[in-house]
Amino acid sequence: MLYAGLCKALLFRDLEYTGSDLFCFLEMSWSWHYAGRLLHDNVYGDHYAIHNFFLLPALSPLTIPLGAYGFILGLVLLHLIAVLRAATAAALDLKGRLAVLAGCLCPVAFYTFDHPEWGFHPELCYPPLALLMALDLLDGNPKRAILAASLIVLVKEDGAVLCAAVLLACLAHRFWSLRAASREERAKTVRAGLLSLLALVLVFALGMLAHAAASSTDGSLAPRVVQSLRILVHTLAGNGPLGRRERLLEGLTVYALVGVSILLPLGRGLMRGLLLLMLSAPPLVIVLMVSSGVYRFHFMPWPPRIATLLAVFLACLACAAAASSGAAPRAAPSPAGLRLARGPAGVVVLAAISWGLQLLLLDRLDYSPWPRLDAGRLLAGRGYRVSTLSEQEVRFLRCLAGRLPGGLPVSSFGDTHPVFHRQSIVFAAFEARAWHEPRLRVVPSSGAAASRNTTLCAGPAVGGFAVQVECDLLPMVASCGGGG
């Protein structure tokens, strides 16, 4: 897990994460500090009118000093806690722990953790948080489970639906484990489960009401949901443009294949895991279908969507593994070969098959993890976006970013804005929505004179990059022109 985090940090250093959403999330995490606004970003404006990403400000102690690396560190810590928790869960035996770890660290899990091009979305926090919630419920730690559930709810507006899915899987496991208990005890479990589900429905409803109230100024929520529902219904009915239904079916097929491959290390418990999945996942799948409808189902295999489902897969994996851990009575000794097939070695073999199938699936999605996990190549920067710039230009840009204070509004061009991740990135097409116009601009040196803003002073230039900066900031960056 630590190695995957190191590679992700190197990928960002090599300018591999250039999607605008990453920098929107950075703004949302610290806008309360730099701009005095909650969940504001420089592309969409007040973002709480679009999504309830209320977990982001809690990450500001990491993002204010570390920028985008704060998100990477936060993801690594969450996943590391979940992995260590799975390795020590009391409800799981050795085989169960191996099966859950195989799911935590599988290729699809790295695909979502990597999130190529975009680098970060809050939904990437779902898998470790959902696994922590499930393991705490299985181990009988309701307070810690409530804490994990609260964090899930704060991630996004569909977090309450995810919590309900995890709870359904754990309740089904609990009810199965009480099949020999008294009727009163089983009834008590059902009542507690129904009350918990009702509470989550209430939390979801309140979250959507708050979301609707926040978007009331532009009225964007209701039309967006209605449009997505209409597209989904028409697509399921076979209407609409050619190819839309195929994209929907392809996305659902990817979801199903990922789910089966994640549960495969359960071995003889696979059917139990699939039953738990069929019980708990449908509401969340419907939510994902609706949210993908407005994009004509192009983004169904998108890492944040798969990460949301991966969270349920891991919860079902843990519940099914816990059931298997306590289900097998002591029997007569088996032959050595049979013991090997049913023991930890058998789990390892099934995990290897599972990972191989996932690599084939990722190849169909045009993703290969190998160049994303090659630390030596990442350190050298060979073959990544950073290699399209000269060493002098890279030093120049990093010198500028190192001299400027955090949160300073900056604009750049091309794929160079990741260099300024500690500053407030302003995209040229959306300057009207930024909380402040850029105080420093990085522009092409060839057209710097013609494009210079009269309120800005001409700054240093190296290679294809030139700087226009507020005159009082010029001494801060002037020396970068010599290579920094």
N, C-alpha and C positions, 0 to 999 in steps of 0.2 A: 504494500500500500504506500509506503514511504517512497519507494522507487517510482511508482506511478505518479506521485505528487511531484517528485523531482523532474520527471520527464515533462509533465504539464507546465511546470514553471519554465523549463528550457524552451518549450514550444512557444510560450508567450514571449520570451526573450527574443526568439527568432522570428517574431512578427507573424505567427501563424494564426492568431486570434484577432481578426480585424472586423468582425461583425459589429454593427452599431449597438446591438442590444447590450453587449458587455459594458459599454461605456454609459448606456442609459442606467444600468443597474448600479454602476459606481456612483453616478449622480444621485440616484434614489437613496443610496445608503448614507450619503453624507450631506445631502441638500439641507437638512435641518441645521447643520453646522456652518456651512459656507454661505448658504443663501437664505436661511431662516424659513425654509419651506419643507413640508413633509412630502416625501416621495415625488419630488420634482425631478425631471430630467430635461435635457436640452433638445430632445427630438419630439416628444409627445406633449411636453408641458407637465401639467398636474396628473401624474400617472395613476393615482388612486381612483380616477374616473374610468380607468381601463381595466386594471387588475389590482387585487388586494395583496400586494407584496409587502406585508407588514413585518416580515422577518428581516428585511434588508437593513433598516436602521440599526438593528441589534448587531450587525456585522461591522458597523462603523469603527469600533475600536481596532479592527484589523485593517479596514480599507483606508482610513485616514492616514496612518503612517506608511502603509505598504502598497496602497493602490490596488491594482488587480491581483497582485500576489496575496492580498488579504483574503480574497475570495478563494484562491487556490488553497491557502492554508486552512481556511474554514472547512472546505470540502474534505481535505485530507484528515483533519481532526475528527470530523463527524464519521467518516468511513473507518478511521482507525479505531475509534471507540466501538463502533458496531462490530468490527472484525474481532476485536479483543473480547467483546461481550459474547459473541457467538462461540468463541473458543473456550469460554468458561461457563456457559449456560448450564445451570443445574438440571434443567428439564431435558437436556440432550445427552445421549451417550456419545462415545467416540465416533461411531458411524454417523450419528446425527450432526455432530459438530463438523465433521469433514464434509458432509453434504451441503450444509449451510455455507461453509467457507467456500466451497466450490462455486456456489451461486454468487457470493459476495465479490469474488475475485475473477469472475469469468470474463471472456472477451466482450460480451454484450455490456457487462457492467463497466468495462473500461471504455467502450464506445460512448456510453452516456456520460461517464466521468470526463472523458476527453472533450466531447462536444465540439467536433472540428469546426473551424472558422469562427464560431460564435464564442466558444470558451466557457461561458457560464450562463445559466438560467437558475432561478431559485428552485425550480422543480428538481434539479440535480441533488438537492438535499433530501428528497423524498425517500429514496431507497434505504439509506442508513437509519433515518428516523423511524420509518415504518418497521424495520427489522428490530430496532430497539424497543419499540412499543410492543411488538409481538412477543419478544423474548421476556420482557418484564411481565406481561400478562401470563405467559406460560410458567414463569418462575414464581408467580404470586406476589408481585410487587406493584400494586395498583397505583401508588403515588408516583413512582417513576414512569409508569405507563401513561398516566395523565399528563406528566410533564412532556413526554415525547409527543403525545397527541396534541398538546397545546402548541408546540413548535410546528407540527405539521399543519395545523389550522392557520398559523400565521404565514406559512409559505405562500399560499395562494388561495383564491376563493374555493377551489375544488378540494382543498385539503381535508375538509370535513367529510367529503365523500370517500376519500382514501381512508380516513380513520374508521369510517363505518365498514369498509371492506375488510380492513385488518381485524376489526372487532368481530365481524361475522365469522371469519376463518377461525379465530381463537375460541369463539363461543361454540362453534361446531365441534372443534376438538374437545373442548371441556364437556360438552354434552355427551360425546361419545365415551369419554373416560368415565362418566358417571352412569353408564348403562346398567351397572349392577347395583347402583345406589338406591336409596329409598325414593319414593315418588315425591316426597316433600323437598328433598335436597335438589332433585332435578327441577322441580317447579320453582324453587328459589333461584336457581341458575338462570332459568328462562326469564323470570321477572327482572332480575338484575340486568340481563342482556337487553331486554326490550326497553327498559328505562334508559340504558346507556345509548342505545340506538336512537331513541326519541330525543335525547339530549343533543346528539350529533345532528339530527335533522333540524332541531331548533337553532343550533349554532350555524348551520349552513344557511337557513332561512334568514337569520339576522345578518349574516355576512352579505348575502345577496341584496337585502334591503339597504344596508349601508352602502353597498356598491352602487345600487340604483340611485340612491340619494346623491352620492358624489358625482354621478354622471348626469344628474338632472339638468345641469346648465346647458349641455350640448345634446342631451337626449340620445346618447350613443348606445347605451346598453340594450334597451328593449329592441330597437331595430336590428342590432347586430345579432341578438339571440334569435329573433324571429326569422331573419334571413338565413341563419345557419340551419334552423329547424326546417325551413321550407326546402332548402337545398338537400338536406338529408332525406326528407320524405320523398321528394321527387326522384332522388337517386335510387333509393330502395325500391321505388315503384318502376324503375327502368326508364324514367324520363330524363331529360336534360341532355347536355352535350355528350357526344361520343367520347368514351374513355373515362368519364367521371366515375361510373359504377365500377369499372375495372380497377381504378386507383383505390376506391374504397375496399374492394375485395382483396386487393393486394396488401393493403395496410392491415386488414384483419387477419390475413394469412400470416403476415410477419409477426403480429402479436401472438397468434396461436403457436407458431413454431418456436418463438422465443420462450413462451411459457412451458411448452413440453420439454425443451432442451434444459431449461433451468431446473425442472423437477426430475429430470432423468436420473441423477445420482441417488434418488430415493430407492431405486431398485424395486423390490416387491411392494414398497409403499407408494409407487408412482400413481396407482389408481386412486389411492386416498388423497394424494396431493391434487390430482385433477378434479376430483369431486369437490374439494375445498375451493379450488379455483373457480369452478363453474358456479358455486354458490355465492362467492364473494365478489368476483370481478365484474359481472354484467353492469351494475350501475355505473361503475367507473368507465367501462368501455363506452357506454352510451354518452357520458359526459365528454369523453375524448372525441367521439364521432361528431358530436354537436360542435365542439370547439374547432374541429378541423373542417367543418362544412363551409365556413366562410372563406377558407383557402382552397376550396374545391378538392379537398382531401390530398393535396400535394404533400402536406407535412405530417401525415400519419406516422411514417417511420422516423420522424425527427427525433433526435436524442431526448429532448425534454418529455415528449409524449411516451417514448419507450421507458424513460426513467420512472414516470408515474406508474406505469404498469409493472415495471420491474419491482417496485416497492411492494405491490400485492403479491407478485410471484415469490419474493423472498419471505414474506409473512406466511404464505401457504406452505412453502418449503419448510420453514421452521416448525409450523404446527404439525405437518405430516411427519416430520422427523421426530418430533416429541412423542407423537402417538406410537410410532414404531419403536421408540426407545423403551416405552413402558408396556408394549403390547405382547412381546414374545415371552411366553412362559419358559421356564427351564425345561429342556428336553434332553433326551439321551444324546450322548456324544455323537457328532457327525463325522463322516470321513474327512480327512485332511483337505482334500480338494474342495468339498462342499463348504467346509468352514471358511476356506480362503475366498470362495465366491460370495459368501454371505457376510464376510467380515469387512474390516476397514480397507483391505486391499481391493475388494470388490467395488467399494465406493470410489476408490481412486481410479479404477478402470472405467467405471461409468462416467466419472467426472471428465476423464480424458476424452471419451467419446462425445460427451456433451459439448466440451470446448471445441472439438473438431467440427461438429455440426454448426456451432455458432460462427466459427471462422468462415465456413462456406456461406452461411447466410449473410455475414457482413460483406463478403466479397460481392454478393449480389447487390448489396447497397453501395457498392463502389467505395468501400472503406477497408483499409488494411492497417492493423495495429503495429506492424513491424517497424515502419519508419517513425512512428510516434513513440516507440519505446527504445530507440537506439540512442542511448545517452552520449556515446562517443561522437556520433554524427551530429547530434543536437548541439553538443558543446562547440563543434567546429562550425555549425551553421550551414553546412553544405547541403544544397538542394532545397532549402527553405526560403521564405520570402526575404529574409534578411540578406541573403546572398545576392539579391538583385541590386543592392546598394554597394557602393565602394566602402572600404574601411574608414576612409576620411569622412564620408557622409554620415556613417553610423556614429562615429565618435562625436561629430558635430551635433547631431540631433540629441544624443544622450547627454552631452555637455549642457545643451540648452535646458533639457528637462531637469537635470540635476541642479541647475542654478535657480530655477524658478520655484516659488513657494507653492505648496499644495493648494489645490482648489482654484488656482489662477485660470481664468477663461483663456483658452488657447485654441486656435484652429490650425489644421495642417492639411496636407493633400496626399492623395494616393493611399498607400497602406502604412503610412508612418505614424498615424495617431496612437498606436499602442505605446510608442516611446513616451508619450506624455500622459500615461495612465494616472499619474498622481495629480495632474491638473484637471481642470474642468473642460472636457472636449466639447467644442462647438462645431457642428457640421454646417458647412456653407449653405446647404439647402434649407436649414431649419433655424437660422440665426434669430428669426423673429420669436421663437419659443424659448430661447436660452434666457437664463436669469440675468445675464450680462453679456454684452458684445465682447468679442475676443480682445484681449489686451496685448496679445502677441499672435502674429500670423506667420506661419511658415508657407512660403509661396515658391513657385518655380523661379529660379534665378533668371531664366531667359526673359520673363515678362514682369520682373519685379518693379522696374521703373514705371511701366505703363499702368500697373495695377495698384500702385501704392496709395494707400489711404492717406489723405492730407493731415489727419490727426495723429498719424503714427510716424515715427522716425525710421529711417533706413538702418537696419542692423547688419551684422556680419553675414557673409555668404560663403558657402563651401560647395563645390560641385554643382549639382542641380538644385540646391536649396538656398533660399535667401530669407532673411528675417525682416519683418516689419513689426515694430514694438513701440509701446508708449515711451515717450522720451525719458521719463524718470526711471524706467526699467532698463534703459540701454546700458548703463554701466554694469549691470548685473550679468549681461550676456555678451558683452563686447569681446571679451577675451576668447570666447568659443570659436571665433573666426580663425584662430591659429591652430585648430584641431582640438582645442579644449584640454 
